[in-house]
Amino acid sequence: MEQKKMLLVELDEKGIHTEVKGSPVDIMCMATEALKISKEALEKHPNICPKMSVKLMDNVVDTYQTEAHYGKEVAAFKAFLNYLNLR
């Protein structure tokens, strides 16, 4: 069975560019799998406890949602405030 390429990620001097081919369901399945794999990798890190890995993943999702709804500037400001609260 031939596996088709659904995600293309390129890094150049302008930054990271992505291209996704597939249905919205395909894309959501990829995003869910990526989050799951990222969480598992964080949990394996010797300096990160499982509770902290969940907190980091929640922060990633929250940042994305904030950026999607309010823009990059608001997401960056919120991330800065979160950073100050961690100190």
C-alpha positions as CSV (number, residue, x, y, z in Angstrom):
1,M,0.0,0.0,0.0
2,E,1.4,3.4,-0.9
3,Q,1.5,6.0,1.8
4,K,0.8,9.5,0.6
5,K,2.6,12.5,2.1
6,M,0.1,14.6,4.0
7,L,2.4,17.0,5.8
8,L,5.3,19.0,4.4
9,V,7.4,21.1,6.8
10,E,10.2,23.3,5.4
11,L,12.6,25.5,7.3
12,D,14.4,28.3,5.5
13,E,15.7,31.7,6.2
14,K,12.2,33.1,6.4
15,G,11.0,30.5,9.1
16,I,9.0,27.4,9.1
17,H,6.4,26.8,6.4
18,T,3.9,23.9,6.5
19,E,1.6,22.5,3.8
20,V,-1.0,20.0,4.7
21,K,-2.8,17.8,2.2
22,G,-5.9,15.8,3.3
23,S,-9.4,16.2,4.7
24,P,-10.1,18.2,7.9
25,V,-10.5,14.8,9.7
26,D,-7.1,13.7,8.5
27,I,-5.6,16.9,9.8
28,M,-7.3,16.7,13.1
29,C,-6.1,13.1,13.5
30,M,-2.5,14.2,12.7
31,A,-2.7,17.0,15.3
32,T,-4.1,14.6,17.9
33,E,-1.3,12.1,17.2
34,A,1.3,14.9,17.3
35,L,0.1,16.1,20.7
36,K,0.1,12.5,22.1
37,I,3.6,11.8,20.8
38,S,4.9,15.1,22.2
39,K,3.4,14.4,25.7
40,E,4.9,10.9,25.7
41,A,8.3,12.4,24.8
42,L,8.0,15.0,27.6
43,E,7.1,12.3,30.1
44,K,10.3,10.4,29.2
45,H,12.5,13.4,29.8
46,P,14.5,12.9,33.1
47,N,14.0,16.5,34.3
48,I,10.2,16.7,33.7
49,C,7.7,14.9,35.9
50,P,4.4,13.6,34.4
51,K,2.4,16.4,36.0
52,M,4.7,19.1,34.5
53,S,4.5,17.4,31.0
54,V,0.7,17.7,31.2
55,K,1.0,21.4,32.3
56,L,3.4,22.1,29.4
57,M,1.0,20.5,26.8
58,D,-1.9,22.5,28.3
59,N,0.2,25.6,27.8
60,V,0.9,24.7,24.2
61,V,-2.8,24.2,23.4
62,D,-3.9,27.3,25.3
63,T,-1.3,29.4,23.5
64,Y,-2.5,28.1,20.1
65,Q,-6.1,28.8,21.0
66,T,-5.3,32.3,22.2
67,E,-3.3,33.0,19.0
68,A,-6.1,31.6,16.8
69,H,-8.8,33.7,18.5
70,Y,-6.9,36.9,19.4
71,G,-3.7,37.1,17.4
72,K,0.0,36.5,17.9
73,E,0.5,39.7,20.0
74,V,-2.1,38.7,22.6
75,A,-0.7,35.1,22.7
76,A,2.9,36.5,23.2
77,F,1.7,38.8,26.0
78,K,-0.2,36.0,27.7
79,A,2.9,33.8,27.5
80,F,5.0,36.5,29.0
81,L,2.5,36.9,31.9
82,N,2.6,33.1,32.4
83,Y,6.4,33.2,32.5
84,L,6.3,35.9,35.2
85,N,3.8,33.8,37.2
86,L,6.2,30.8,37.1
87,R,9.0,32.8,38.8
